[in-house]
């Protein structure tokens, strides 16, 4: 009887210990990953004997954050005052989680600021929904700015809408659909400005997808591009697409075939002329993949184009056909060096023969003296004797190189050189050289310096232009106890040598920030600008600016004050600027901001030289 009873006690003990082990739960948190999964965490039970592992996903709660700054401003002259405008600098971010993998992000920003000599407003918003295999992003923005200076007034406004829908490569038929529209208006009152007025609108729609059927992969692309120039009354529309198939014949060789239909149209509303071009391109090629480091391709192409004569308002089309052959090879050996070479030969039916040879080599590594270096070359040769095209260049040579060195920690030397030589059909030769070198170094903490130079040369027809430019900078941040001084010195010059004479621009700047205590610091900035122009009617000479200010803020002070005063004199006339700001926190997330500005310039007539603003600031 003892043996059966002992056996029963043993079985009961094992059963109770099993129940006890299964009832005891220890929560172990696994740290979330980065990126879109950064707010997710997995809570798991430890694996026990005979216990099946279970996973419970905790979906985080929605988050809302941002700031709200809203206020108004009043302006006036010595005799009058009035309510001028409202201002804001607000930001909103919202994130919510849909199911186990979906994330919704909503962002909005509103900025509006009215100054005496400027006006700026920016509004933007975006809505994004993403899962591991799908994403959708909708965005929009509107920007407007007005600036008044001694040179003149500029007004600009830009706006846009965008939509992007895409899938990951893990789905069977991945695709990406992208739509973008933009409106751009620029206006400058300065007649000597190098920038041109413009009023343009652009719309584009692009679709790309891969359709695998067995071992054959079809690439489908479509593009719609519409452009309106409202200032010159010119509109252009373009439509195109690509349908291509890649067929692997072996591990090394593959076959490629594709079609590229295109249509474009340009309409001139003033002259009522219209140009049209429609074309169909075909491409057959062989792809070689010897390894991940060595691959190449061979192509034979033909393109048929039907064009209308741009000099007449007619719909009659002329036909041309172009045959071409191309090859491209890429080699990575050693792993730091990547080399590519391309060559194409094309001939227009009854016309010219053109050759295009291009090569590129890039070296890149993470350690050592030579971090990055590269060289590019391209040669274009054309025989225009029997050409029916409107090609302007007989031959062209383009060479460029760049070099990045790091002789020591926190020290970089960056240089670049390019040359372009083009021979035109009228036997004129265009020659252009550009070379630049820049060095930056921070040998110790609190000390950094740099300098650089550039040279450019352009020889075109009867015009020769040489440009010399240079810059230097020095920054010191010595520490004396708790005081960190900030001293900066910079110099920038540019000399343009043209047939009419020389144009010189030089600007020297010195700035300093000196803390007198933990709560009080002083600032000073001095700049000297020297302009010497070849034109006798242009205004030039020296212009000086002095700016001084202070900041009062820190522990023990229930507010913060920031103030500055600027005075300028020289060939641009006398000018005075006063800016002051007061921040008063009333509670943990709420504060009141007040600003005051004053502007005077001898060459600028301000409608309202005084401006006072008050804002309410709330963080959430």
C-alpha positions in Angstrom: 0.0 0.0 0.0 2.9 2.3 0.6 4.1 2.2 -3.0 0.8 3.0 -4.6 0.2 5.8 -2.1 3.8 7.3 -2.7 3.2 7.1 -6.4 -0.1 9.0 -6.0 1.6 11.7 -3.9 4.4 12.0 -6.5 1.9 12.5 -9.4 -0.1 15.0 -7.4 3.0 17.0 -6.6 4.1 17.1 -10.3 0.6 18.2 -11.3 0.5 21.0 -8.7 3.9 22.3 -9.7 2.8 22.4 -13.3 -0.3 24.4 -12.4 1.8 26.7 -10.3 4.3 27.3 -13.1 1.5 28.0 -15.6 -0.2 30.4 -13.3 2.9 32.5 -12.6 3.3 35.3 -15.2 6.3 37.5 -15.6 6.0 40.5 -18.0 9.1 41.2 -20.1 9.1 44.2 -22.3 10.8 44.2 -25.6 12.2 47.6 -26.7 10.5 49.0 -29.8 12.2 49.3 -33.1 13.0 52.6 -34.7 11.0 54.3 -37.5 7.3 53.8 -37.8 7.3 51.1 -35.1 9.0 53.2 -32.5 5.9 53.5 -30.3 5.0 49.7 -30.4 6.0 47.2 -27.7 5.4 43.5 -27.2 4.5 42.0 -23.9 5.3 38.2 -23.6 5.0 35.4 -21.1 8.2 33.4 -20.5 8.2 30.0 -22.1 7.6 27.2 -19.6 7.5 23.4 -19.9 4.6 22.5 -22.1 3.5 26.1 -22.4 2.8 27.6 -25.9 4.2 31.1 -26.5 1.6 33.8 -26.9 2.0 37.4 -28.1 -0.1 40.3 -27.2 0.4 43.6 -29.1 -0.3 46.8 -27.2 -1.5 49.6 -29.5 -0.3 53.0 -28.1 -2.9 55.7 -27.6 -3.3 58.6 -30.0 -1.0 61.6 -29.4 -1.7 65.3 -30.1 1.0 67.9 -29.7 1.9 71.3 -31.0 1.8 75.0 -30.2 -0.6 77.9 -30.7 0.8 81.4 -31.1 -1.8 84.0 -32.1 -1.6 87.8 -31.8 -2.1 91.2 -33.5 0.0 94.1 -34.5 -0.5 97.9 -34.6 1.6 100.3 -36.7 1.8 104.0 -37.4 3.9 107.1 -37.9 4.8 109.9 -35.6 1.2 111.3 -35.9 -1.1 108.3 -36.5 -1.5 104.8 -35.2 -3.8 101.9 -36.3 -4.5 98.2 -36.0 -2.4 96.7 -38.8 -2.7 92.9 -39.0 -2.7 89.6 -37.2 0.1 87.1 -36.8 0.5 83.5 -35.9 3.2 80.8 -35.6 1.2 77.6 -34.8 2.0 74.0 -35.3 -0.1 70.8 -34.9 0.9 67.2 -34.9 -1.5 64.3 -34.5 -0.7 60.5 -34.6 -3.1 57.6 -34.3 -2.9 53.9 -34.8 -5.3 51.9 -36.9 -5.3 48.2 -36.1 -2.0 46.5 -35.4 0.1 48.0 -38.2 -1.6 51.1 -39.5 -0.3 54.6 -38.6 -2.1 57.9 -39.3 -0.1 61.1 -39.1 -1.7 64.6 -39.5 0.4 67.7 -39.5 -0.4 71.4 -40.0 1.6 74.6 -39.7 0.5 78.2 -40.0 2.9 81.2 -40.0 2.1 84.8 -40.6 4.3 87.7 -39.7 4.0 91.4 -40.6 7.0 93.6 -40.5 7.8 97.1 -41.4 9.8 96.1 -44.4 8.6 92.6 -45.0 5.5 90.4 -44.9 5.6 86.6 -44.8 3.0 83.9 -44.5 3.3 80.2 -44.9 0.6 77.5 -44.5 1.1 73.8 -45.0 -0.5 70.6 -44.1 -0.1 66.9 -44.7 -2.0 63.7 -44.1 -0.2 60.3 -44.2 -1.4 56.7 -43.7 1.1 53.9 -43.7 1.3 50.1 -43.1 4.2 47.8 -43.8 3.0 47.3 -47.4 1.1 50.5 -48.2 1.5 54.2 -47.8 -0.5 57.3 -48.8 0.6 60.9 -48.4 -1.4 64.0 -49.2 0.3 67.4 -48.8 -0.3 71.0 -49.6 1.4 74.4 -49.0 1.1 78.1 -49.7 3.9 80.6 -49.3 3.9 84.4 -49.8 6.5 87.0 -49.1 7.0 90.7 -49.7 10.3 92.5 -49.1 11.2 96.2 -49.3 14.9 97.1 -49.6 16.9 100.0 -50.9 17.3 98.1 -54.2 13.5 97.8 -54.7 10.5 95.6 -53.8 10.0 92.0 -54.5 6.7 90.0 -54.2 6.5 86.3 -54.5 4.0 83.5 -53.9 4.2 79.8 -54.3 1.7 77.0 -53.7 1.4 73.3 -54.4 -0.5 70.1 -53.9 1.0 66.6 -53.8 -0.3 63.1 -53.6 1.8 59.9 -53.3 0.4 56.4 -53.2 2.9 53.5 -53.1 3.3 49.9 -52.1 6.3 47.9 -50.9 8.1 45.4 -53.0 6.6 42.6 -50.9 3.2 42.8 -52.7 2.7 40.9 -55.9 2.2 43.9 -58.1 4.1 46.9 -56.5 3.3 50.4 -57.9 3.7 54.1 -57.2 1.4 56.9 -58.2 2.6 60.5 -57.7 0.7 63.7 -58.5 2.1 67.2 -58.1 0.9 70.7 -58.9 2.6 74.0 -58.3 2.0 77.7 -58.9 4.8 80.2 -58.8 4.5 84.0 -59.1 7.5 86.3 -58.8 7.7 90.1 -59.3 10.6 92.4 -58.8 10.4 96.2 -59.0 14.2 96.6 -59.3 15.1 97.0 -63.0 18.7 96.0 -62.3 17.7 92.7 -60.7 19.2 89.5 -62.3 16.0 87.6 -61.5 13.1 87.7 -64.0 9.5 88.0 -63.3 7.5 84.9 -63.8 4.0 83.5 -63.5 4.0 79.7 -64.0 1.9 76.7 -63.2 3.0 73.1 -63.4 1.0 69.8 -63.2 2.4 66.3 -63.3 1.1 62.8 -62.9 3.4 59.8 -62.9 2.6 56.1 -62.5 5.1 53.2 -62.3 4.6 49.6 -61.6 6.1 46.1 -62.0 4.0 43.2 -63.1 5.7 39.8 -62.7 4.3 36.8 -64.7 6.4 33.8 -63.9 10.0 34.7 -64.7 9.0 37.6 -67.0 8.8 41.1 -65.3 6.9 43.9 -67.1 7.8 47.5 -66.2 4.9 50.0 -66.9 5.4 53.7 -66.6 3.2 56.6 -67.5 3.8 60.4 -67.3 1.6 63.5 -67.9 3.3 66.9 -67.7 1.5 70.2 -68.2 3.2 73.7 -68.0 1.6 77.1 -68.3 3.6 80.4 -68.6 0.9 83.0 -67.9 3.4 85.9 -68.4 4.4 84.9 -71.9 1.1 83.1 -72.7 2.8 79.8 -73.6 1.3 76.4 -72.7 2.9 73.0 -73.2 1.6 69.5 -72.6 3.5 66.3 -72.7 2.3 62.7 -72.4 4.5 59.6 -72.4 4.9 56.1 -71.2 7.1 53.0 -71.2 6.1 49.3 -71.6 9.0 47.0 -71.1 9.6 43.4 -70.4 12.7 41.7 -68.9 13.1 38.0 -69.7 15.9 36.0 -67.9 17.4 33.5 -70.3 20.0 32.3 -67.7 21.7 33.4 -64.6 24.0 35.6 -66.7 22.0 36.7 -69.7 18.6 38.4 -69.9 16.5 39.9 -72.8 14.9 43.3 -72.7 12.2 44.7 -75.0 10.4 48.0 -74.7 8.1 50.6 -76.3 8.1 54.3 -75.5 5.2 56.4 -77.0 5.4 60.1 -76.5 3.3 63.2 -77.4 4.0 66.8 -76.8 2.3 70.1 -77.8 3.2 73.7 -77.4 0.7 76.5 -77.9 1.6 80.2 -78.3 -1.6 82.2 -77.4 -0.3 85.5 -78.8 0.6 84.3 -82.2 -1.9 81.4 -82.2 0.9 79.1 -83.4 1.1 75.5 -82.3 3.8 72.9 -82.5 3.2 69.2 -82.1 5.4 66.2 -81.9 4.5 62.6 -81.5 7.0 59.8 -81.4 7.3 56.0 -80.9 10.5 54.5 -79.7 11.3 50.8 -79.7 14.2 49.2 -77.8 15.6 45.6 -77.8 18.5 44.7 -75.6 20.6 42.0 -74.0 21.4 42.3 -70.3 24.5 40.7 -68.7 24.9 40.1 -65.0 28.2 38.3 -64.4 28.2 39.2 -60.7 27.0 41.8 -58.3 30.1 43.8 -59.1 30.1 43.4 -62.9 27.2 44.0 -65.3 26.5 45.4 -68.7 23.9 45.8 -71.4 23.6 46.2 -75.2 20.7 48.0 -76.9 19.4 48.6 -80.4 16.8 51.3 -80.7 14.7 53.1 -83.3 12.6 56.2 -82.8 10.0 57.6 -85.3 8.9 61.2 -84.8 6.3 63.3 -86.5 6.7 67.0 -86.0 4.8 70.1 -87.1 6.7 73.1 -88.5 7.0 75.7 -85.6 7.1 78.7 -88.0 3.6 78.1 -89.4 0.2 77.6 -87.8 -0.4 74.3 -89.6 -1.1 70.8 -88.6 1.0 69.2 -91.3 3.6 66.8 -89.8 7.1 65.9 -91.1 8.5 62.4 -90.4 12.0 61.5 -89.2 13.5 58.3 -88.0 16.6 57.7 -85.9 18.4 54.4 -85.5 20.8 54.0 -82.6 22.9 51.5 -80.7 24.1 51.8 -77.1 26.0 49.9 -74.6 26.7 50.4 -70.9 29.0 48.6 -68.5 29.5 48.9 -64.7 32.3 47.5 -62.6 32.9 47.6 -58.8 36.5 46.5 -58.2 37.8 47.0 -55.6 34.8 47.6 -53.4 35.7 51.3 -53.0 35.9 52.0 -56.7 32.8 52.1 -59.0 33.4 52.6 -62.8 30.8 53.0 -65.5 31.2 53.5 -69.2 28.6 54.3 -71.9 28.7 54.6 -75.7 25.9 55.3 -78.2 25.9 55.7 -82.0 22.9 57.2 -83.7 22.0 58.2 -87.3 19.1 60.1 -88.6 17.7 58.7 -91.8 19.3 60.8 -94.6 21.0 62.9 -92.0 23.9 63.1 -89.5 25.8 60.6 -87.5 26.2 61.3 -83.8 28.4 59.6 -81.3 28.2 59.9 -77.5 30.9 58.5 -75.2 30.7 58.9 -71.4 32.6 57.5 -68.5 32.6 57.9 -64.7 34.7 56.6 -61.8 34.0 57.2 -58.1 36.2 56.2 -55.2 34.6 56.3 -51.7 35.7 55.0 -48.3 35.0 55.7 -44.6 38.6 55.9 -43.3 41.9 57.2 -44.5 43.2 60.4 -46.1 41.2 60.0 -49.4 37.5 59.8 -48.5 35.9 60.5 -51.9 37.2 61.2 -55.4 35.6 61.0 -58.8 36.0 61.9 -62.5 33.5 62.3 -65.3 34.0 62.7 -69.0 31.8 63.0 -72.0 32.5 63.4 -75.7 29.8 64.2 -78.3 30.7 64.1 -82.0 28.3 65.0 -84.8 28.6 65.2 -88.5 26.1 67.8 -89.7 26.8 67.8 -93.4 23.5 66.2 -94.4 21.7 66.8 -91.2 17.9 67.6 -91.2 17.9 68.3 -87.5 18.4 71.6 -85.7 21.4 70.5 -83.7 23.6 73.4 -82.9 26.8 71.7 -81.7 29.3 70.0 -84.0 31.3 68.5 -81.1 31.5 68.8 -77.4 33.9 67.8 -74.6 33.0 67.8 -70.9 35.4 66.9 -68.1 34.8 67.2 -64.4 36.5 65.9 -61.2 36.1 66.2 -57.5 38.2 65.3 -54.4 37.4 65.1 -50.7 40.4 64.7 -48.3 40.4 64.4 -44.5 44.0 64.8 -43.3 42.9 65.0 -39.7 39.9 64.6 -37.5 37.4 67.4 -38.1 39.3 68.7 -41.1 38.0 68.5 -44.7 39.5 69.7 -48.0 36.9 69.7 -50.8 37.9 70.6 -54.4 36.2 70.4 -57.8 37.2 71.2 -61.4 35.2 71.1 -64.7 35.8 72.2 -68.3 33.4 72.4 -71.2 34.4 72.9 -74.8 31.7 73.0 -77.5 32.2 73.8 -81.2 29.1 75.3 -82.8 27.9 74.9 -86.4 29.0 78.5 -87.2 32.5 77.5 -86.1 32.3 79.5 -82.9 33.8 77.8 -79.9 32.4 78.0 -76.3 35.0 77.4 -73.6 34.3 77.3 -69.9 36.4 76.5 -66.9 35.4 76.2 -63.2 37.6 75.3 -60.3 37.0 75.6 -56.5 38.8 74.6 -53.3 37.4 74.8 -49.8 39.0 73.9 -46.4 37.3 73.6 -43.0 38.9 72.6 -39.7 38.0 72.4 -36.1 41.2 71.4 -34.3 39.9 71.8 -30.8 36.6 72.5 -29.1 35.8 76.2 -29.3 38.0 76.9 -32.4 37.0 76.5 -36.1 38.2 78.1 -39.2 37.9 77.7 -43.0 38.7 79.4 -46.3 38.1 78.7 -49.9 38.4 80.1 -53.4 36.9 79.7 -56.8 37.8 80.7 -60.4 35.5 80.7 -63.4 36.2 81.5 -67.1 33.8 81.7 -70.0 34.8 82.5 -73.6 31.8 82.7 -75.9 31.9 84.5 -79.2 33.1 88.1 -78.5 32.5 87.9 -74.8 35.0 86.8 -72.2 34.3 86.8 -68.5 36.6 85.8 -65.7 35.3 85.5 -62.1 37.5 85.3 -59.0 35.9 84.6 -55.6 37.1 83.8 -52.1 35.9 83.4 -48.6 37.4 83.0 -45.1 35.9 82.5 -41.7 37.1 82.1 -38.1 35.0 81.2 -35.0 36.2 81.3 -31.4 34.2 80.1 -28.4 36.6 80.4 -25.4 35.2 79.4 -21.9 35.9 81.4 -18.8 34.2 79.7 -15.9 30.5 79.6 -16.8 31.0 82.2 -19.5 31.3 81.1 -23.1 32.3 83.9 -25.5 31.3 83.7 -29.2 33.6 85.6 -31.6 33.3 85.3 -35.4 35.1 86.9 -38.3 34.4 86.4 -42.0 35.4 87.8 -45.4 33.7 87.3 -48.8 34.8 88.8 -52.1 34.1 88.4 -55.8 35.8 90.0 -58.7 34.3 89.8 -62.2 36.5 90.8 -65.1 34.6 91.6 -68.3 35.4 93.6 -71.4 33.7 96.7 -70.0 35.8 96.6 -66.9 35.9 95.0 -63.4 33.1 94.6 -60.9 34.2 94.1 -57.3 32.2 93.0 -54.3 33.7 92.6 -50.8 32.0 92.1 -47.5 33.7 91.8 -44.1 31.8 90.8 -41.0 32.6 90.7 -37.3 30.2 89.4 -34.6 30.5 88.8 -30.9 28.4 87.6 -28.0 29.7 88.2 -24.4 27.8 86.9 -21.3 28.4 89.3 -18.4 26.4 87.0 -16.0 24.3 83.9 -16.2 21.3 86.0 -17.0 22.7 88.9 -19.0 24.7 88.9 -22.3 25.7 91.5 -24.9 26.0 91.2 -28.7 27.7 93.3 -31.3 28.0 93.0 -35.1 29.9 95.1 -37.6 29.9 94.7 -41.4 31.7 96.6 -44.1 30.6 96.2 -47.7 32.6 97.5 -50.6 31.1 97.7 -54.1 33.1 98.9 -57.1 31.2 98.6 -60.4 32.5 99.2 -63.9 29.3 101.0 -65.0 29.5 104.8 -64.5 25.8 105.1 -63.8 25.7 102.4 -61.1 25.8 103.3 -57.4 28.8 101.9 -55.6 31.1 102.7 -52.7 31.3 101.6 -49.1 28.4 100.7 -46.8 28.8 100.1 -43.0 26.5 98.6 -40.4 26.8 98.5 -36.6 24.4 96.4 -34.6 24.3 96.1 -30.8 22.0 94.2 -28.5 21.5 92.4 -25.2 19.6 89.4 -23.8 18.2 89.2 -20.3 16.9 85.8 -19.4 17.7 82.9 -17.1 17.0 81.3 -13.7 15.5 83.7 -11.2 14.1 86.1 -13.7 10.3 85.7 -14.4 10.6 87.0 -18.0 13.1 87.3 -20.9 14.1 90.4 -22.9 15.9 90.5 -26.2 16.7 93.9 -27.9 18.9 95.2 -30.7 19.7 98.5 -32.4 21.3 98.8 -35.9 22.7 101.9 -37.6 24.0 101.9 -41.2 25.6 104.5 -43.3 27.5 104.7 -46.6 26.5 104.8 -50.3 23.1 103.2 -49.5 22.2 106.0 -47.2 21.6 106.3 -43.4 19.4 103.7 -41.8 18.2 102.9 -38.3 16.5 99.7 -37.0 15.2 98.9 -33.5 13.9 95.5 -32.5 12.8 94.4 -29.0 11.0 91.3 -27.7 9.5 90.5 -24.2 8.5 87.0 -23.2 6.4 86.6 -20.0 5.4 83.1 -18.9 2.2 83.1 -16.9 1.9 79.4 -16.3 3.6 76.2 -17.3 2.3 76.0 -20.9 1.1 79.6 -21.4 3.0 82.8 -22.0 2.6 86.3 -23.5 5.0 87.7 -26.2 5.4 91.4 -27.1 7.5 92.8 -29.9 8.4 96.3 -31.0 10.1 97.4 -34.3 11.2 100.7 -35.8 12.7 101.3 -39.3 14.2 104.4 -40.9 16.1 104.5 -44.2 17.2 107.5 -46.2 16.5 105.8 -49.5 13.3 103.9 -48.6 9.9 105.4 -47.7 8.2 103.2 -45.1 4.5 103.7 -44.8 4.5 102.6 -41.2 7.9 102.9 -39.5 6.5 101.8 -36.1 5.1 98.3 -35.4 4.0 96.8 -32.1 2.8 93.2 -31.7 1.4 91.1 -28.9 1.0 87.3 -28.9 -0.5 84.6 -26.8 1.7 81.4 -26.7 0.3 78.0 -25.7 2.2 74.7 -25.8 0.3 71.4 -25.7 
